[in-house]
């Protein structure tokens, strides 16, 4: 019998969790939140209101993660492994790691889960659509970047992978070779809707980004642009590189 475990990595951005969870809860046999009271960059936060929100939306399993490494990406991969290990321990055969700002169309992600079981896929991935400030403003053209979807649980670990069929966040890779049973979905089949810059507190997101080392001296500049943003203007992102990207306004 197949069982799917989903784990959310959480420090901030919890305002998006109810919407995200609504899009995947119908396929999950087990869901947990792996949270931090101290971010990967050392910022502390009272997480009790956040955990109460998790309980209200129906996520009952909360695991405290304490960063033990000064490199944010190393801590992030370790945090994903905690969710993987918990899912394995409760009998899950498959696993999906998520952040609070990631949403799917429920019918599309259900079809992926059906494909995984029918075709015995060990790795799946899709492209994403990135949003800025509102769910009606998205980057256009979309970024040529991918996100892993559902993995088979086996001996693979996050933080160790060297091989993956497409470009994804290195903290989310599980080793996948060309000979393995994997599937990369087209945009017409499924996209991850990334509410990356839809935040109540954009400064907290920026300060605690794993990539903040690349824009730490421009956090306030990026935040002020966000605060004063006018629909249709380019979106201003901090990340591995600082970018202004064209957008389109959708209904």
C-alpha positions as CSV (number, residue, x, y, z in Angstrom):
1,X,0.0,0.0,0.0
2,X,1.3,3.5,-0.9
3,X,1.1,6.4,1.5
4,X,2.2,10.0,0.9
5,X,3.8,12.1,3.5
6,X,4.0,15.9,3.1
7,X,6.2,18.1,5.3
8,X,6.2,21.9,5.4
9,X,9.4,23.8,6.2
10,X,8.4,26.7,8.3
11,X,9.8,29.8,9.9
12,X,7.8,32.6,8.4
13,X,5.2,33.1,5.7
14,X,2.6,31.2,7.6
15,X,-0.2,33.5,6.3
16,X,0.0,31.5,3.1
17,X,-0.2,28.1,4.8
18,X,-4.0,27.7,4.8
19,X,-4.2,28.3,1.0
20,X,-1.3,26.0,0.3
21,X,-2.5,23.2,2.5
22,X,-6.0,23.3,0.9
23,X,-4.4,22.4,-2.5
24,X,-2.6,19.2,-1.3
25,X,-4.4,17.9,1.7
26,X,-6.7,15.6,-0.4
27,X,-3.7,13.5,-1.5
28,X,-1.8,13.3,1.8
29,X,-1.9,10.4,4.3
30,X,0.3,12.3,6.7
31,X,1.3,16.0,7.0
32,X,3.7,17.6,9.4
33,X,5.3,21.0,10.0
34,X,9.1,21.2,10.7
35,X,9.5,24.6,12.3
36,X,12.3,26.7,13.7
37,X,12.3,29.2,16.6
38,X,15.6,30.5,15.3
39,X,16.0,31.1,11.6
40,X,19.0,29.9,9.5
41,X,20.4,33.5,9.8
42,X,19.9,33.6,13.6
43,X,16.7,35.6,14.0
44,X,14.4,34.4,16.8
45,X,10.7,34.3,16.8
46,X,7.8,33.2,19.1
47,X,6.2,30.4,17.1
48,X,3.3,29.7,19.4
49,X,0.8,31.7,17.3
50,X,2.1,30.0,14.2
51,X,1.6,26.5,15.6
52,X,-1.9,27.4,16.7
53,X,-2.6,28.4,13.1
54,X,-1.3,25.0,12.0
55,X,-3.7,23.2,14.4
56,X,-6.6,25.3,13.1
57,X,-6.0,24.3,9.5
58,X,-5.7,20.6,10.5
59,X,-1.9,20.0,10.7
60,X,-1.4,18.3,14.1
61,X,2.2,17.2,13.9
62,X,4.8,19.8,14.6
63,X,8.5,19.1,14.9
64,X,11.0,21.7,16.3
65,X,14.2,21.9,14.2
66,X,17.3,23.7,15.7
67,X,19.8,24.8,13.1
68,X,23.2,23.3,13.8
69,X,25.1,24.7,10.8
70,X,26.1,28.3,9.9
71,X,25.5,27.7,6.2
72,X,21.7,28.3,5.6
73,X,21.5,25.8,2.7
74,X,23.0,23.0,4.8
75,X,20.4,23.7,7.6
76,X,17.6,23.8,5.0
77,X,18.5,20.4,3.6
78,X,18.8,19.0,7.1
79,X,15.3,20.3,7.9
80,X,13.9,18.6,4.8
81,X,15.5,15.3,6.0
82,X,13.7,15.6,9.3
83,X,10.3,15.7,7.4
84,X,11.5,12.8,5.3
85,X,12.5,10.7,8.3
86,X,9.2,11.4,10.1
87,X,7.2,10.4,7.1
88,X,9.2,7.2,6.8
89,X,8.7,6.4,10.5
90,X,4.9,6.5,10.2
91,X,4.9,4.2,7.2
92,X,4.9,6.5,4.2
93,X,6.2,5.2,0.9
94,X,6.4,8.6,-0.8
95,X,7.3,12.1,0.3
96,X,6.8,15.7,-0.8
97,X,8.7,18.6,0.8
98,X,7.0,22.0,0.6
99,X,7.2,25.6,1.7
100,X,4.2,27.6,2.9
101,X,4.1,29.8,-0.3
102,X,3.7,26.8,-2.7
103,X,0.3,26.0,-4.2
104,X,-1.0,23.5,-6.8
105,X,-4.2,23.0,-8.6
106,X,-5.8,20.1,-6.7
107,X,-6.7,18.1,-9.8
108,X,-3.2,18.4,-11.3
109,X,-1.3,17.3,-8.2
110,X,-3.8,14.4,-7.7
111,X,-3.0,13.3,-11.3
112,X,0.7,13.3,-10.5
113,X,0.1,11.1,-7.4
114,X,-1.9,8.8,-9.6
115,X,1.0,8.6,-12.1
116,X,3.6,8.0,-9.4
117,X,1.7,5.0,-8.2
118,X,0.8,3.6,-11.6
119,X,4.2,4.1,-13.2
120,X,6.2,3.5,-10.0
121,X,8.1,6.8,-10.5
122,X,10.8,7.5,-8.0
123,X,11.1,11.3,-8.8
124,X,8.8,13.8,-10.3
125,X,9.2,17.6,-11.0
126,X,7.5,20.5,-12.7
127,X,8.0,24.1,-13.5
128,X,6.7,27.0,-11.5
129,X,4.9,30.3,-11.9
130,X,6.1,33.0,-9.6
131,X,3.8,35.7,-8.1
132,X,4.6,39.2,-6.7
133,X,2.7,41.0,-3.9
134,X,-0.7,39.7,-5.1
135,X,-2.1,36.4,-6.5
136,X,-3.0,38.5,-9.6
137,X,0.5,39.5,-10.5
138,X,2.9,36.9,-12.0
139,X,6.3,36.9,-13.6
140,X,6.0,36.9,-17.4
141,X,7.6,35.1,-19.1
142,X,7.8,32.5,-16.4
143,X,11.1,31.5,-15.0
144,X,12.8,28.5,-16.5
145,X,13.2,26.8,-13.1
146,X,11.8,23.6,-11.7
147,X,10.6,22.2,-8.3
148,X,10.5,18.5,-7.2
149,X,7.1,17.1,-6.6
150,X,6.7,13.6,-5.2
151,X,9.6,11.3,-4.4
152,X,9.7,7.6,-3.6
153,X,11.1,7.1,-0.1
154,X,14.3,5.1,-0.2
155,X,17.9,5.5,1.0
156,X,18.3,8.9,-0.7
157,X,19.0,12.0,1.5
158,X,18.7,15.8,0.9
159,X,21.9,17.6,0.8
160,X,23.9,14.8,-0.9
161,X,22.5,14.7,-4.4
162,X,24.8,15.5,-7.4
163,X,22.5,14.5,-10.2
164,X,19.0,15.7,-11.1
165,X,17.3,15.8,-14.5
166,X,16.5,19.6,-14.3
167,X,17.5,22.7,-12.4
168,X,16.1,22.8,-8.9
169,X,16.9,24.2,-5.5
170,X,19.9,22.2,-4.3
171,X,18.4,21.7,-0.8
172,X,15.5,19.8,-2.5
173,X,17.4,17.3,-4.6
174,X,17.3,13.6,-4.1
175,X,19.8,11.8,-6.4
176,X,18.1,11.0,-9.7
177,X,20.0,9.4,-12.6
178,X,19.0,9.2,-16.3
179,X,18.3,5.4,-15.8
180,X,15.9,6.0,-13.0
181,X,12.1,6.2,-13.4
182,X,11.5,9.9,-13.2
183,X,9.1,12.3,-15.0
184,X,9.3,16.0,-15.6
185,X,5.9,17.5,-16.3
186,X,5.1,20.1,-18.8
187,X,3.4,23.4,-17.9
188,X,0.2,22.2,-19.6
189,X,0.1,19.3,-17.1
190,X,1.0,21.0,-13.8
191,X,2.7,24.1,-12.4
192,X,3.7,25.0,-8.9
193,X,2.2,28.4,-8.1
194,X,4.9,30.1,-6.1
195,X,3.5,33.0,-3.9
196,X,7.1,33.9,-3.3
197,X,6.6,37.6,-2.7
198,X,3.1,37.5,-1.4
199,X,3.9,38.3,2.3
200,X,2.5,40.2,5.2
201,X,6.1,40.9,6.4
202,X,8.4,41.1,3.3
203,X,11.3,42.3,5.5
204,X,11.2,39.1,7.6
205,X,11.3,37.0,4.4
206,X,14.2,38.9,3.0
207,X,16.3,38.9,6.2
208,X,15.9,35.2,6.6
209,X,16.3,34.1,3.0
210,X,18.9,31.4,2.5
211,X,20.3,33.6,-0.3
212,X,20.4,36.8,1.8
213,X,24.2,36.9,1.7
214,X,23.8,38.0,-2.0
215,X,21.6,41.1,-1.2
216,X,22.0,41.8,2.6
217,X,23.0,45.4,1.9
218,X,19.9,45.9,-0.2
219,X,17.1,44.4,1.9
220,X,15.5,47.7,2.7
221,X,15.7,48.9,-0.9
222,X,13.9,45.8,-2.1
223,X,11.4,46.1,0.7
224,X,10.6,49.7,0.0
225,X,10.1,48.9,-3.7
226,X,7.6,46.2,-2.6
227,X,5.8,48.6,-0.2
228,X,5.4,51.2,-3.0
229,X,4.7,48.8,-5.8
230,X,2.3,49.8,-8.5
231,X,0.5,46.9,-10.4
232,X,2.2,46.2,-13.8
233,X,5.6,47.6,-12.9
234,X,8.6,45.1,-13.0
235,X,8.9,42.9,-9.9
236,X,12.0,43.3,-7.8
237,X,13.5,40.1,-6.4
238,X,16.4,39.4,-4.1
239,X,18.0,35.9,-4.5
240,X,21.1,34.3,-5.8
241,X,21.1,37.4,-8.0
242,X,19.1,40.6,-7.7
243,X,16.6,40.9,-10.5
244,X,13.8,43.1,-11.9
245,X,11.4,40.9,-13.9
246,X,8.5,41.8,-16.1
247,X,5.0,40.8,-15.0
248,X,1.5,40.4,-16.2
249,X,-1.7,41.1,-14.3
250,X,-4.2,38.2,-14.4
251,X,-7.8,37.8,-13.2
